[in-house]
């Protein structure tokens, strides 16, 4: 079951992993959502959709999974960029 403590705990675990502050903006970029969504989840104002809840569950089990998410996010962003460059003007 989801609760705001999960969202806050996961970001704190990521901060421990990286030994630095992980901002809501940074986490939102990795997860493909907005800072406002992260803030709402962390304060309990809203609940993430099932896919995001799964990512949080996975990160709670293995904070190092964020590295795979970062790699995927970068590849996804690069592939979107490549497609837009290939589109005719």
N, C-alpha and C positions, 0 to 999 in steps of 0.2 A: 504494500500500500504506500502511496506517495505522501510525503509531508515536506514542508519547507526545510526541515533540518537536514534532509538528504542533500538538497541542492547546496546548502551552505557547507556541509561536511565535505562534499566532493571538491568544491573549489579550494577549501583549506588543505585537503590532501594533495591537490595539484601544486599548491604553494609549497608544501613540504617537499614534494618531489623535485620541483625546480629550484628550491631554496630561494624564492623570491615571491613578490606579490603577483598574483594572476588577477587581472582586472575582469570585471564583468564584460567589458568590451572585447577583451582578448578571448575569453571563453566563448562568448557569443559568436565571434568569428570562426572559431574552431568547430562549433556545433551547427553553424549555419542558421543562426537565429539572431534576434536583436538583443541589445543590452537591456531594453525594457522587459523582454521576456525573461531573461536571467534574473533581473531584479524582482519581477513579479513572482517567479518561482521561489526565490530565496526569502521573500517576505510572506509567502503564503497567499498572495492575492489571486494567483491562478495556478493551474496544474498543467504541466507539459503534456503534449500528445504522447501516445504510446511509444513512438519511435525515440523521442527525446528521453522519455522515462527509461527506456531500455539502455540508452547510452549512459545515463546517470547510474543505472544499476551496474553496468559493465565497469564504469570508472570507479565505482565504490569497491568492486571486487578486485580490480587491477588498475590503479591510477596510471600505470605505465602505458595503458591502452591509448592514452591521449596522443602518444607519438604516432600511432597508426592513424588516428583521426586527423592529426596535423598533416601527415603525408597525403592522405586522401583529399583533404580540403585543398591543399596546394595543387595537387594534380587536377582536381575538379576545376579550380580557378584557372589553371593554365589551359585546360582543354576548352573552357568557355571562351577564353581569350583567343585561342587558335581558331575556333569556329568563327568568331566575329571578324577576325582579320581576313578569313577566306571568303567571307560574304562579299558579293559584288556591291559596288557603291552606286 
